[in-house]
Amino acid sequence: MAGRVIVNPLLGMMEAGGPAEVTRVVSAGGGAVAFAAIIKSNHSHNVYKVRVVEILSAGQTPQEIGSELKATNLAEDFTQPGQLSAGTYVLVNTTGDKNVFYAQP
């Protein structure tokens, strides 16, 4: 498997033995979407081009699906160049019309 898996600390630290569940409160008619993705390249500063991955059976490499989209890393300074490398797996949350994730380099 290329890269490393980043678990969103806002959704629970799996590496630290934290909770394995995610809870969201959504208003009527609203929705919240989260998906696993792989970083393909840095677009600009803390914005990356990512691609959705489908997680298969344990031990298998996740399969890339769909086309690339842009997602913003909230852990990085928006005035500095992005530090995450291509091949890093992240958990992306869709908030309104924005895709965001939190991954420390």
ZADO-1210 file (C-alpha; in nm, 4 decimals, padded with zeros to 6 digits):
<atoms>
<atom x="00.0000" y="00.0000" z="00.0000" code="MET" pos="1"/>
<atom x="00.1515" y="00.3317" z="-00.1032" code="ALA" pos="2"/>
<atom x="00.1486" y="00.6070" z="00.1553" code="GLY" pos="3"/>
<atom x="00.0168" y="00.6095" z="00.5079" code="ARG" pos="4"/>
<atom x="-00.3277" y="00.6286" z="00.6581" code="VAL" pos="5"/>
<atom x="-00.4250" y="00.9485" z="00.8416" code="ILE" pos="6"/>
<atom x="-00.7173" y="00.9188" z="01.0817" code="VAL" pos="7"/>
<atom x="-00.9082" y="01.2421" z="01.1361" code="ASN" pos="8"/>
<atom x="-00.8557" y="01.3368" z="01.5023" code="PRO" pos="9"/>
<atom x="-01.1865" y="01.5243" z="01.4971" code="LEU" pos="10"/>
<atom x="-01.3620" y="01.1920" z="01.4391" code="LEU" pos="11"/>
<atom x="-01.1724" y="00.9855" z="01.6957" code="GLY" pos="12"/>
<atom x="-00.8124" y="00.8738" z="01.7240" code="MET" pos="13"/>
<atom x="-00.8037" y="00.5108" z="01.6189" code="MET" pos="14"/>
<atom x="-00.4245" y="00.5000" z="01.6618" code="GLU" pos="15"/>
<atom x="-00.4568" y="00.6063" z="02.0258" code="ALA" pos="16"/>
<atom x="-00.7244" y="00.3452" z="02.0982" code="GLY" pos="17"/>
<atom x="-01.0008" y="00.6059" z="02.0957" code="GLY" pos="18"/>
<atom x="-01.3620" y="00.5625" z="01.9892" code="PRO" pos="19"/>
<atom x="-01.4323" y="00.3806" z="01.6631" code="ALA" pos="20"/>
<atom x="-01.7685" y="00.5479" z="01.6066" code="GLU" pos="21"/>
<atom x="-01.8637" y="00.8728" z="01.4402" code="VAL" pos="22"/>
<atom x="-02.1647" y="01.0777" z="01.5493" code="THR" pos="23"/>
<atom x="-02.3071" y="01.3698" z="01.3543" code="ARG" pos="24"/>
<atom x="-02.5997" y="01.5991" z="01.4203" code="VAL" pos="25"/>
<atom x="-02.7614" y="01.7250" z="01.1015" code="VAL" pos="26"/>
<atom x="-03.0496" y="01.9653" z="01.0536" code="SER" pos="27"/>
<atom x="-03.3655" y="01.8570" z="00.8725" code="ALA" pos="28"/>
<atom x="-03.2993" y="01.8288" z="00.5014" code="GLY" pos="29"/>
<atom x="-02.9260" y="01.8541" z="00.5597" code="GLY" pos="30"/>
<atom x="-02.6700" y="01.5868" z="00.5189" code="GLY" pos="31"/>
<atom x="-02.3132" y="01.5036" z="00.6089" code="ALA" pos="32"/>
<atom x="-02.0817" y="01.2994" z="00.3920" code="VAL" pos="33"/>
<atom x="-01.7435" y="01.1512" z="00.4772" code="ALA" pos="34"/>
<atom x="-01.5290" y="00.9302" z="00.2550" code="PHE" pos="35"/>
<atom x="-01.1805" y="00.7833" z="00.2352" code="ALA" pos="36"/>
<atom x="-00.9521" y="00.9371" z="-00.0252" code="ALA" pos="37"/>
<atom x="-00.5931" y="00.9314" z="-00.1450" code="ILE" pos="38"/>
<atom x="-00.3936" y="01.2468" z="-00.2087" code="ILE" pos="39"/>
<atom x="-00.2928" y="01.2682" z="-00.5744" code="LYS" pos="40"/>
<atom x="-00.1091" y="01.6037" z="-00.5673" code="SER" pos="41"/>
<atom x="-00.0881" y="01.9439" z="-00.4022" code="ASN" pos="42"/>
<atom x="-00.3039" y="02.2001" z="-00.5831" code="HIS" pos="43"/>
<atom x="-00.2100" y="02.5175" z="-00.3958" code="SER" pos="44"/>
<atom x="-00.0993" y="02.5862" z="-00.0372" code="HIS" pos="45"/>
<atom x="-00.3232" y="02.3650" z="00.1844" code="ASN" pos="46"/>
<atom x="-00.5540" y="02.2553" z="-00.0992" code="VAL" pos="47"/>
<atom x="-00.4952" y="01.9103" z="-00.2470" code="TYR" pos="48"/>
<atom x="-00.6263" y="01.7072" z="-00.5389" code="LYS" pos="49"/>
<atom x="-00.7697" y="01.3850" z="-00.3960" code="VAL" pos="50"/>
<atom x="-00.9506" y="01.0817" z="-00.5321" code="ARG" pos="51"/>
<atom x="-01.2097" y="00.8694" z="-00.3521" code="VAL" pos="52"/>
<atom x="-01.1024" y="00.5163" z="-00.2609" code="VAL" pos="53"/>
<atom x="-01.3151" y="00.2122" z="-00.1916" code="GLU" pos="54"/>
<atom x="-01.1914" y="00.0067" z="00.1014" code="ILE" pos="55"/>
<atom x="-01.2156" y="-00.3640" z="00.0198" code="LEU" pos="56"/>
<atom x="-01.1175" y="-00.6610" z="00.2324" code="SER" pos="57"/>
<atom x="-00.8469" y="-00.6423" z="00.4979" code="ALA" pos="58"/>
<atom x="-00.5025" y="-00.6682" z="00.3414" code="GLY" pos="59"/>
<atom x="-00.6121" y="-00.5432" z="-00.0006" code="GLN" pos="60"/>
<atom x="-00.5054" y="-00.2088" z="-00.1444" code="THR" pos="61"/>
<atom x="-00.7981" y="00.0366" z="-00.1612" code="PRO" pos="62"/>
<atom x="-00.9348" y="00.0879" z="-00.5141" code="GLN" pos="63"/>
<atom x="-00.9449" y="00.4414" z="-00.6560" code="GLU" pos="64"/>
<atom x="-01.2857" y="00.5362" z="-00.7959" code="ILE" pos="65"/>
<atom x="-01.4333" y="00.8456" z="-00.9569" code="GLY" pos="66"/>
<atom x="-01.2480" y="01.1555" z="-01.0675" code="SER" pos="67"/>
<atom x="-01.0158" y="01.3878" z="-00.8776" code="GLU" pos="68"/>
<atom x="-01.1594" y="01.6637" z="-00.6625" code="LEU" pos="69"/>
<atom x="-01.0138" y="01.9363" z="-00.4428" code="LYS" pos="70"/>
<atom x="-01.0034" y="01.9152" z="-00.0626" code="ALA" pos="71"/>
<atom x="-00.8591" y="02.1533" z="00.1966" code="THR" pos="72"/>
<atom x="-00.6356" y="02.0358" z="00.4810" code="ASN" pos="73"/>
<atom x="-00.7420" y="02.2268" z="00.7933" code="LEU" pos="74"/>
<atom x="-00.4260" y="02.1227" z="00.9818" code="ALA" pos="75"/>
<atom x="-00.1964" y="02.3248" z="00.7548" code="GLU" pos="76"/>
<atom x="-00.1423" y="02.7000" z="00.7330" code="ASP" pos="77"/>
<atom x="-00.3183" y="02.8395" z="00.4261" code="PHE" pos="78"/>
<atom x="-00.0298" y="03.0825" z="00.3658" code="THR" pos="79"/>
<atom x="00.2375" y="02.8104" z="00.3379" code="GLN" pos="80"/>
<atom x="00.2998" y="02.5375" z="00.0784" code="PRO" pos="81"/>
<atom x="00.1323" y="02.2029" z="00.1565" code="GLY" pos="82"/>
<atom x="00.3512" y="01.9339" z="00.3147" code="GLN" pos="83"/>
<atom x="00.1540" y="01.6110" z="00.2589" code="LEU" pos="84"/>
<atom x="00.2871" y="01.3726" z="-00.0027" code="SER" pos="85"/>
<atom x="00.0984" y="01.2015" z="-00.2824" code="ALA" pos="86"/>
<atom x="-00.0195" y="00.8563" z="-00.1783" code="GLY" pos="87"/>
<atom x="-00.1319" y="00.9612" z="00.1706" code="THR" pos="88"/>
<atom x="-00.4777" y="00.8325" z="00.2674" code="TYR" pos="89"/>
<atom x="-00.7149" y="01.0756" z="00.4414" code="VAL" pos="90"/>
<atom x="-01.0748" y="01.0882" z="00.5616" code="LEU" pos="91"/>
<atom x="-01.2514" y="01.3733" z="00.3787" code="VAL" pos="92"/>
<atom x="-01.5656" y="01.5412" z="00.5141" code="ASN" pos="93"/>
<atom x="-01.8015" y="01.7323" z="00.2876" code="THR" pos="94"/>
<atom x="-01.9270" y="02.0439" z="00.4612" code="THR" pos="95"/>
<atom x="-02.1669" y="02.2479" z="00.2500" code="GLY" pos="96"/>
<atom x="-01.9941" y="02.2704" z="-00.0867" code="ASP" pos="97"/>
<atom x="-01.6411" y="02.2238" z="00.0572" code="LYS" pos="98"/>
<atom x="-01.4346" y="01.9083" z="00.1025" code="ASN" pos="99"/>
<atom x="-01.2121" y="01.9259" z="00.4107" code="VAL" pos="100"/>
<atom x="-00.9834" y="01.6965" z="00.6077" code="PHE" pos="101"/>
<atom x="-00.7436" y="01.7276" z="00.9011" code="TYR" pos="102"/>
<atom x="-00.4034" y="01.5609" z="00.8553" code="ALA" pos="103"/>
<atom x="-00.0853" y="01.6790" z="01.0212" code="GLN" pos="104"/>
<atom x="00.2272" y="01.6414" z="00.8058" code="PRO" pos="105"/>
</atoms>
